[in-house]
Amino acid sequence: MTRNAHVSTSTLPGLQRMLNGQQLADKLRECSKGHITLDAFDDWFAVESWNIHKQPNQELTDTVYEIEGIGSDHLFNGLSEAGVRTRFKVILAGLSP
């Protein structure tokens, strides 16, 4: 998983989409089941979680930061792809419906 500095082509200048919990849960589920690659998840996540601290849902912000930590563990501490997917499943189990 690599952190990419992408600019969303679907966001007009001056307008920002805000990630919501359902979108995040859906992508975590897809990735944890192997339906999308970690790289594909990371590409999506890098764009969608940009400036997450500006939205009011603290649980969502904390979850995004937790996922960023998992990405760091994968990149720098040897966490395997299987380990990342397992940790994504743990996050999914704890998300509010």
PyMOL commands that set and color helices and strands:
alter all, ss='L'
color gray80, all
select helices_A, chain A and resi 21-32+38-48+52-54+58-76+81-94
alter helices_A, ss='H'
color red, helices_A
deselect
rebuild
show_as cartoon
